[in-house]
Amino acid sequence: MKKHEALSIFRQIPSSILFKCTDSSEVYASQYFEKSFGIIDAKAFESRAITFFDQKSKREVAVGENPFFLVETGLQVADYFRLQTSSRTMNCFVEGEFVYTPTCDWVVLHIKTDITGLLDLSKKDSQVNKHITFNQLLTNFSSKLINADVNDLDSIIDQALAAFGTFCDVDRCYLFEFLEGGELMSNTHEWVAAGVTPYIDELQNMPANSLPFFMSHITNGLFKVDDVSTLPESASLEKAVFEEQRIYSILCSRIMVEGTIYGFIGCDIIGAPYSWKAFDIEYLRRIGEMLGNTLQNLHNRKALQKMQIELLEANKQLERLANMDGLTGLANRRLFDATIKDDIVRCKEADLPISLLLIDVDYFKQYNDYYGHVAGDNVLKRVAETLSNSCLGNDDLVARYGGEEFIIILPGTDSDALECIAARVLRNVSQLSIAHQKSKIKDILTVSIGMACFNSGKSTKQNSVENECYNATSFIEDVDSALYRAKNSGRNRTSF
């Protein structure tokens, strides 16, 4: 038997095979193989375009792991590969053998697509068992998605796309999201088979109206094309895009969230037309529904979290309002009473001094009567701002104590520092130069200040009560007495 006769016989064998003579690198294919892989013109078959990929790693197999090489070196080959030709890429089960003829020894690879053995339940990897396994995977993804948070979602989506792409033997599987009210769409997740070019980076912020034929179908639920070449003239824009990416078949299913279209999940076949099966459509729809339900749940959770945050902010605002003087914006008497008790305990435990200033605006009633209550309110605001600017400590609290009286808590401030702060307050209020014609001491607004300091670790003349039972009530009584002395001594002054 001559070599060309052997070639002719191999070509006509009703089985999907690749074969080569051991003394040549040229690879040939049977007609059945060409039909399976969508190679219409036998002359267009390119042996150099045949590439074997590892299904799991997606890497091209090394020369030493190539099925032809393994068989030629006497090793047994019976394994899964992803086989790429110039027309089509598919997952295949490859078995190899030697065939001897008088003129040449041949390496023959039997190429079985995943559809082989559909009803052979005795095989572990039969299609029925694969359907069962894939349904279990979908159930697993569904349970994961129920409680998924934003951080888990990307990983689960990627796993679902990979599972679908591998099971249905497609070249690409992807998720698109509509943006800007549906005017734009972006590819957010993409899985590609071995040897397939990804396009996710190029498919960002695409105008939705650039694919009008596609949009008119996907908004109704499904876009299914077995053969892109059969698209009508009205789909010329879509056809141009698909042909540029060598897409021959495409299947997409919409994703709904809150009754509106969120995006779509899709897949495509490169290199040859493909008739989409009912289970392809069903599984793609199921994954789309799962993602839609998950996105809906996340949306609801975000809405609930937003409401909770808004409620917390509202409560904080109410608390601030409850503790704030409405006129001056300072702390009010309620917050002062709570803070002074805590600060006394804290300073005692840390063996730190604590001081109080009680400030009274001199002859404020006369000012109100002469200038009016609006002017009086403005004066209180300006004095409040000046007091806040006169205190530099992070823990200091300036509060409106009542009427024209203000009080300042100064944790960690001893008597010497207290006198400096009180003098600064006197000076800063005088520098406001607020006219006060009804004052009996000056023609500008002034204040009188009472001072009190307590330091449990020291005995000084400034400690009003030198014992561990010192409390907020006695402290306030001390500073009030000091203010009384300042006013009786002529006002516009400080007193311990």
C-alpha positions as CSV (number, residue, x, y, z in Angstrom):
1,M,0.0,0.0,0.0
2,K,1.4,3.3,-1.1
3,K,1.4,6.4,1.1
4,H,-1.2,8.3,-0.9
5,E,-3.5,5.2,-0.8
6,A,-3.2,5.1,3.0
7,L,-4.0,8.8,3.1
8,S,-7.1,8.3,1.0
9,I,-8.3,5.4,3.3
10,F,-7.7,7.4,6.5
11,R,-9.5,10.4,5.0
12,Q,-12.6,8.3,4.4
13,I,-12.8,6.5,7.7
14,P,-16.2,7.4,9.3
15,S,-14.6,8.6,12.5
16,S,-13.0,11.8,13.7
17,I,-9.3,11.3,13.5
18,L,-6.0,13.1,13.0
19,F,-3.1,11.2,11.6
20,K,0.5,11.7,10.5
21,C,3.3,9.6,9.1
22,T,6.2,9.1,11.5
23,D,8.7,10.3,9.0
24,S,6.9,13.7,8.5
25,S,5.5,16.5,10.6
26,E,2.5,17.0,8.3
27,V,-0.8,16.3,10.1
28,Y,-3.9,15.2,8.2
29,A,-7.6,15.0,9.2
30,S,-10.4,12.7,8.2
31,Q,-13.5,14.1,6.5
32,Y,-15.5,13.3,9.6
33,F,-13.1,15.4,11.7
34,E,-13.4,18.3,9.3
35,K,-17.2,18.1,9.5
36,S,-17.1,18.0,13.3
37,F,-14.9,21.1,13.5
38,G,-16.7,23.1,10.8
39,I,-13.9,22.9,8.2
40,I,-15.9,23.3,5.0
41,D,-13.0,23.4,2.6
42,A,-10.6,20.6,3.0
43,K,-7.9,22.6,1.2
44,A,-8.3,25.2,3.9
45,F,-7.2,22.7,6.6
46,E,-4.0,23.9,8.2
47,S,-2.1,21.3,10.1
48,R,0.1,24.0,11.7
49,A,-3.1,25.6,13.2
50,I,-3.8,22.5,15.3
51,T,-3.0,23.2,18.9
52,F,-3.6,21.1,22.0
53,F,-4.3,22.8,25.3
54,D,-4.6,21.5,28.9
55,Q,-8.2,21.9,29.9
56,K,-7.5,22.9,33.5
57,S,-4.5,25.2,33.2
58,K,-5.5,26.5,29.8
59,R,-1.8,26.3,28.8
60,E,-0.7,25.0,25.5
61,V,0.8,21.5,26.0
62,A,4.5,21.3,25.7
63,V,6.1,19.3,22.9
64,G,6.9,16.4,25.2
65,E,3.2,16.2,26.2
66,N,1.7,16.5,22.7
67,P,-0.4,13.4,22.0
68,F,1.4,12.8,18.6
69,F,4.8,12.8,20.4
70,L,3.6,10.6,23.2
71,V,2.2,7.9,20.9
72,E,5.2,8.0,18.7
73,T,7.5,7.4,21.7
74,G,5.5,4.4,22.6
75,L,3.3,5.9,25.4
76,Q,-0.4,5.3,25.8
77,V,-2.7,8.3,25.3
78,A,-6.2,8.5,26.6
79,D,-7.0,11.9,28.1
80,Y,-8.9,15.1,27.7
81,F,-7.6,18.1,25.8
82,R,-8.9,21.2,24.3
83,L,-8.2,21.1,20.6
84,Q,-8.0,24.3,18.6
85,T,-8.1,24.4,14.8
86,S,-8.3,27.4,12.5
87,S,-12.1,27.0,12.5
88,R,-13.2,25.7,15.8
89,T,-12.0,25.0,19.4
90,M,-13.6,22.1,21.4
91,N,-13.0,19.9,24.4
92,C,-12.1,16.5,23.2
93,F,-11.2,13.1,24.6
94,V,-8.1,11.9,22.7
95,E,-6.9,8.3,22.2
96,G,-3.8,7.3,20.2
97,E,-2.5,4.3,18.5
98,F,0.1,3.1,16.0
99,V,-1.0,1.8,12.5
100,Y,1.6,0.0,10.5
101,T,1.6,-0.1,6.6
102,P,4.3,-1.4,4.3
103,T,5.3,2.1,3.2
104,C,4.9,4.1,6.4
105,D,4.1,3.9,10.1
106,W,1.2,6.1,11.2
107,V,0.3,7.8,14.4
108,V,-3.5,8.0,14.6
109,L,-5.4,10.1,17.2
110,H,-9.1,9.4,17.7
111,I,-10.8,12.7,18.6
112,K,-14.0,12.3,20.5
113,T,-16.1,15.4,21.3
114,D,-17.9,15.5,24.7
115,I,-21.2,14.4,23.1
116,T,-19.7,10.9,22.5
117,G,-21.2,8.4,24.9
118,L,-24.2,10.5,25.9
119,L,-26.2,7.5,27.0
120,D,-23.3,5.3,28.2
121,L,-24.1,5.5,31.9
122,S,-21.3,3.1,32.7
123,K,-18.7,5.8,31.9
124,K,-17.9,8.1,34.7
125,D,-17.7,11.1,32.4
126,S,-20.8,10.4,30.4
127,Q,-22.9,13.4,29.3
128,V,-25.8,12.3,31.6
129,N,-23.4,12.3,34.6
130,K,-22.0,15.6,33.5
131,H,-25.5,17.1,33.4
132,I,-26.1,15.8,37.0
133,T,-22.7,17.2,38.1
134,F,-23.4,20.6,36.4
135,N,-26.8,20.8,38.1
136,Q,-25.2,20.1,41.4
137,L,-22.7,22.9,40.7
138,L,-25.6,25.3,39.9
139,T,-27.3,24.3,43.2
140,N,-24.0,25.0,45.0
141,F,-23.6,28.4,43.3
142,S,-27.2,29.2,44.2
143,S,-26.7,28.5,47.9
144,K,-23.5,30.6,47.9
145,L,-25.2,33.5,46.1
146,I,-28.1,33.6,48.7
147,N,-25.8,34.9,51.4
148,A,-23.1,36.5,49.2
149,D,-21.9,39.9,50.0
150,V,-20.3,42.3,47.6
151,N,-16.8,41.0,48.3
152,D,-17.8,37.4,47.4
153,L,-19.9,38.1,44.4
154,D,-17.1,38.6,41.8
155,S,-15.5,35.3,42.6
156,I,-18.8,33.4,42.5
157,I,-19.7,35.0,39.1
158,D,-16.4,34.0,37.7
159,Q,-16.8,30.4,38.9
160,A,-20.3,30.2,37.4
161,L,-19.2,31.5,34.0
162,A,-16.3,29.0,34.0
163,A,-18.5,26.1,34.9
164,F,-21.0,27.0,32.2
165,G,-18.4,27.6,29.6
166,T,-16.6,24.3,30.3
167,F,-19.8,22.3,30.4
168,C,-21.4,23.7,27.2
169,D,-18.0,23.8,25.5
170,V,-18.2,27.4,24.4
171,D,-15.3,29.7,23.7
172,R,-16.3,32.7,25.8
173,C,-18.8,33.3,28.6
174,Y,-19.4,36.8,30.0
175,L,-21.5,39.2,32.0
176,F,-22.5,42.7,30.8
177,E,-24.0,45.5,33.0
178,F,-26.0,48.4,31.7
179,L,-24.9,51.8,32.9
180,E,-26.2,55.4,32.8
181,G,-29.9,54.4,32.6
182,G,-29.2,51.8,29.9
183,E,-27.3,54.1,27.5
184,L,-24.0,52.3,28.1
185,M,-22.9,48.7,28.7
186,S,-19.7,47.3,30.0
187,N,-18.2,43.8,30.2
188,T,-17.7,43.2,33.9
189,H,-16.8,39.5,34.0
190,E,-15.4,37.2,31.3
191,W,-14.3,33.6,31.0
192,V,-12.4,32.3,27.9
193,A,-11.4,28.8,26.9
194,A,-7.8,27.9,26.2
195,G,-6.4,29.7,23.2
196,V,-9.3,32.2,23.0
197,T,-8.6,35.9,22.9
198,P,-10.3,37.8,25.8
199,Y,-12.1,41.1,25.0
200,I,-13.1,42.4,28.4
201,D,-10.8,45.4,28.3
202,E,-12.1,46.6,24.9
203,L,-15.8,46.1,25.8
204,Q,-16.2,49.0,28.3
205,N,-18.7,51.8,28.2
206,M,-20.1,50.8,24.9
207,P,-23.1,52.8,23.6
208,A,-26.1,50.5,23.8
209,N,-27.6,52.1,20.7
210,S,-24.5,50.9,18.6
211,L,-26.2,47.5,18.6
212,P,-29.9,48.2,18.0
213,F,-30.8,44.8,16.6
214,F,-29.2,43.1,19.6
215,M,-30.9,45.5,22.1
216,S,-34.4,44.9,20.5
217,H,-34.0,41.2,21.3
218,I,-32.2,41.1,24.6
219,T,-34.7,43.5,26.2
220,N,-37.4,40.8,25.4
221,G,-35.3,38.2,27.2
222,L,-33.1,36.3,24.7
223,F,-30.7,36.8,21.8
224,K,-29.9,33.5,20.0
225,V,-28.0,33.2,16.8
226,D,-26.8,29.8,15.5
227,D,-25.1,31.2,12.4
228,V,-24.0,34.9,12.4
229,S,-23.8,34.8,8.6
230,T,-27.7,34.4,8.5
231,L,-28.3,37.7,10.3
232,P,-30.6,40.0,8.4
233,E,-29.5,43.3,6.9
234,S,-31.0,45.2,9.9
235,A,-28.3,43.5,12.0
236,S,-25.4,44.8,9.9
237,L,-23.8,46.6,12.9
238,E,-24.0,43.5,15.0
239,K,-22.7,41.3,12.2
240,A,-19.7,43.5,11.7
241,V,-18.8,43.4,15.4
242,F,-19.2,39.6,15.6
243,E,-17.2,38.9,12.4
244,E,-14.4,41.1,13.8
245,Q,-14.2,38.9,16.8
246,R,-14.6,35.7,14.7
247,I,-17.9,34.9,16.5
248,Y,-20.0,32.5,14.5
249,S,-22.7,31.7,17.1
250,I,-23.9,33.7,20.1
251,L,-26.4,33.2,22.9
252,C,-27.4,35.9,25.5
253,S,-30.0,36.0,28.2
254,R,-31.1,39.2,30.1
255,I,-30.8,39.8,33.8
256,M,-33.6,41.6,35.6
257,V,-33.3,43.5,38.9
258,E,-36.2,45.4,40.4
259,G,-38.3,44.9,37.3
260,T,-35.8,46.6,35.0
261,I,-33.1,45.1,32.8
262,Y,-29.7,45.1,34.7
263,G,-27.6,43.5,32.0
264,F,-27.1,40.2,30.3
265,I,-25.1,37.0,30.5
266,G,-23.9,35.5,27.3
267,C,-21.6,33.1,25.5
268,D,-20.3,32.6,22.0
269,I,-18.6,30.1,19.6
270,I,-15.6,31.1,17.5
271,G,-14.8,29.7,14.1
272,A,-17.9,27.7,13.1
273,P,-21.7,27.8,13.4
274,Y,-23.3,25.9,16.2
275,S,-27.0,25.0,16.9
276,W,-27.7,26.0,20.4
277,K,-29.3,23.1,22.4
278,A,-32.3,23.5,24.7
279,F,-30.1,22.8,27.7
280,D,-27.6,25.6,26.7
281,I,-30.5,28.1,26.8
282,E,-32.0,26.7,30.0
283,Y,-28.7,26.7,31.9
284,L,-27.8,30.2,30.8
285,R,-31.2,31.5,31.8
286,R,-30.9,29.8,35.2
287,I,-27.5,31.4,35.9
288,G,-28.9,34.8,34.8
289,E,-31.9,34.4,37.1
290,M,-29.6,33.4,40.0
291,L,-27.4,36.5,39.4
292,G,-30.5,38.6,39.1
293,N,-31.9,37.3,42.4
294,T,-28.6,37.9,44.1
295,L,-28.2,41.4,42.8
296,Q,-31.8,42.1,43.9
297,N,-30.9,40.8,47.4
298,L,-27.8,42.9,47.5
299,H,-29.7,45.9,46.3
300,N,-32.3,45.4,49.1
301,R,-29.5,44.9,51.7
302,K,-27.8,48.1,50.5
303,A,-31.1,50.0,50.7
304,L,-31.7,48.6,54.2
305,Q,-28.1,49.5,55.2
306,K,-28.6,53.0,53.8
307,M,-31.8,53.4,55.8
308,Q,-30.0,52.2,59.0
309,I,-27.2,54.6,58.4
310,E,-29.6,57.4,57.8
311,L,-31.5,56.5,61.0
312,L,-28.2,56.4,63.0
313,E,-27.3,59.8,61.6
314,A,-30.7,61.1,62.4
315,N,-30.4,59.8,66.0
316,K,-27.0,61.3,66.3
317,Q,-28.3,64.6,65.0
318,L,-31.2,64.4,67.6
319,E,-28.6,63.7,70.3
320,R,-26.5,66.6,69.1
321,L,-29.5,68.9,69.2
322,A,-30.5,67.6,72.6
323,N,-27.0,68.5,73.9
324,M,-26.6,71.8,72.0
325,D,-27.7,75.3,72.9
326,G,-29.9,76.5,70.0
327,L,-28.7,80.1,70.1
328,T,-24.9,79.8,70.5
329,G,-24.2,76.3,69.2
330,L,-22.3,75.5,72.4
331,A,-23.0,72.6,74.7
332,N,-26.1,73.1,76.8
333,R,-26.6,72.6,80.5
334,R,-27.7,68.9,80.0
335,L,-24.4,68.0,78.3
336,F,-22.4,70.0,80.9
337,D,-24.0,68.2,83.8
338,A,-23.1,64.8,82.3
339,T,-19.6,65.8,81.3
340,I,-18.5,67.4,84.6
341,K,-19.2,64.3,86.6
342,D,-17.3,62.0,84.2
343,D,-14.4,64.4,84.0
344,I,-14.0,64.7,87.8
345,V,-13.9,60.9,88.1
346,R,-11.4,60.6,85.2
347,C,-9.1,63.2,86.6
348,K,-9.2,61.8,90.1
349,E,-8.3,58.3,88.7
350,A,-5.4,59.8,86.6
351,D,-4.3,62.1,89.5
352,L,-4.8,65.1,87.2
353,P,-6.0,68.6,88.1
354,I,-9.4,69.9,86.8
355,S,-10.6,73.5,86.6
356,L,-13.8,75.4,86.0
357,L,-14.4,78.9,84.6
358,L,-17.9,80.5,85.2
359,I,-18.3,83.6,83.0
360,D,-21.1,86.2,83.3
361,V,-21.7,89.1,80.8
362,D,-21.6,92.3,82.8
363,Y,-24.8,94.3,82.9
364,F,-26.4,92.1,80.2
365,K,-30.0,93.0,81.2
366,Q,-29.3,96.7,80.7
367,Y,-27.7,95.9,77.3
368,N,-30.8,94.0,76.3
369,D,-33.2,96.7,77.5
370,Y,-31.2,99.4,75.6
371,Y,-30.2,97.7,72.4
372,G,-33.0,95.1,72.1
373,H,-33.2,91.3,72.3
374,V,-31.9,90.7,68.7
375,A,-28.7,92.7,69.5
376,G,-28.5,90.8,72.8
377,D,-28.7,87.4,71.1
378,N,-25.9,88.5,68.7
379,V,-23.7,89.5,71.6
380,L,-24.2,86.1,73.2
381,K,-23.2,84.4,69.9
382,R,-20.0,86.5,69.6
383,V,-19.1,85.9,73.3
384,A,-19.6,82.2,72.8
385,E,-17.3,82.1,69.7
386,T,-14.7,84.1,71.6
387,L,-14.8,81.6,74.6
388,S,-14.4,78.6,72.2
389,N,-11.4,80.3,70.5
390,S,-9.8,81.1,73.9
391,C,-9.7,77.4,75.0
392,L,-7.1,75.2,73.2
393,G,-7.4,71.8,74.9
394,N,-9.0,68.9,73.1
395,D,-10.9,67.8,76.2
396,D,-12.1,71.3,77.1
397,L,-15.9,71.9,77.0
398,V,-17.5,75.3,76.6
399,A,-21.2,75.4,77.5
400,R,-24.0,77.9,77.9
401,Y,-24.9,77.6,81.6
402,G,-28.0,79.8,81.5
403,G,-29.0,83.3,80.3
404,E,-25.9,85.3,80.0
405,E,-23.7,82.8,81.9
406,F,-21.2,80.5,80.3
407,I,-19.1,77.7,81.9
408,I,-15.9,76.0,80.8
409,I,-14.5,72.6,81.9
410,L,-10.8,72.4,81.7
411,P,-9.5,68.8,82.4
412,G,-5.8,68.6,83.1
413,T,-5.5,72.4,83.8
414,D,-3.9,73.5,87.0
415,S,-4.4,76.8,88.8
416,D,-1.5,78.6,87.1
417,A,-2.7,77.7,83.6
418,L,-6.3,78.5,84.7
419,E,-5.3,82.1,85.6
420,C,-3.7,82.5,82.2
421,I,-6.8,81.3,80.3
422,A,-9.1,83.5,82.4
423,A,-7.0,86.5,81.6
424,R,-7.0,85.6,77.9
425,V,-10.8,85.4,78.0
426,L,-11.1,88.9,79.6
427,R,-8.7,90.4,77.0
428,N,-10.4,88.7,74.0
429,V,-13.9,89.8,75.1
430,S,-12.7,93.4,75.6
431,Q,-11.0,93.3,72.1
432,L,-14.4,92.7,70.6
433,S,-15.1,96.4,71.3
434,I,-18.8,95.9,71.5
435,A,-20.4,99.2,72.5
436,H,-22.3,99.1,75.9
437,Q,-23.4,102.6,76.9
438,K,-25.4,101.3,79.8
439,S,-22.5,99.5,81.5
440,K,-21.5,101.1,84.8
441,I,-17.8,100.2,84.5
442,K,-16.8,100.7,80.8
443,D,-18.3,101.8,77.5
444,I,-17.7,98.4,76.0
445,L,-18.9,94.9,76.8
446,T,-17.0,93.1,79.6
447,V,-17.3,89.9,81.5
448,S,-16.7,88.7,85.1
449,I,-15.1,85.3,85.7
450,G,-15.1,82.9,88.6
451,M,-12.3,80.3,88.8
452,A,-12.1,77.0,90.7
453,C,-9.4,74.3,90.5
454,F,-9.2,70.9,92.1
455,N,-6.2,68.6,92.3
456,S,-6.5,65.6,94.6
457,G,-2.8,65.2,94.7
458,K,-2.0,68.6,96.0
459,S,-3.0,70.9,98.8
460,T,-3.2,74.5,97.6
461,K,-5.2,77.6,98.4
462,Q,-7.0,77.1,95.2
463,N,-8.4,73.7,96.2
464,S,-11.8,74.7,97.6
465,V,-12.4,71.3,99.2
466,E,-9.3,69.2,99.9
467,N,-10.7,65.7,100.2
468,E,-11.6,62.7,98.1
469,C,-15.3,63.3,98.4
470,Y,-15.1,66.3,96.2
471,N,-17.9,66.2,93.6
472,A,-19.6,68.1,90.8
473,T,-22.0,69.9,93.1
474,S,-19.3,71.3,95.4
475,F,-17.1,72.2,92.5
476,I,-19.9,74.3,90.9
477,E,-20.7,75.9,94.2
478,D,-17.0,76.9,94.5
479,V,-16.9,78.5,91.1
480,D,-20.2,80.2,91.6
481,S,-18.9,81.7,94.8
482,A,-15.8,82.9,93.0
483,L,-17.9,84.6,90.3
484,Y,-19.9,86.3,93.1
485,R,-16.7,87.7,94.5
486,A,-15.5,88.9,91.1
487,K,-18.8,90.8,90.5
488,N,-18.8,92.3,94.0
489,S,-15.2,93.4,93.5
490,G,-16.2,95.7,90.6
491,R,-16.7,93.3,87.6
492,N,-14.5,92.9,84.5
493,R,-12.1,90.8,86.5
494,T,-11.4,87.2,87.7
495,S,-11.5,85.7,91.1
496,F,-10.7,82.3,92.8
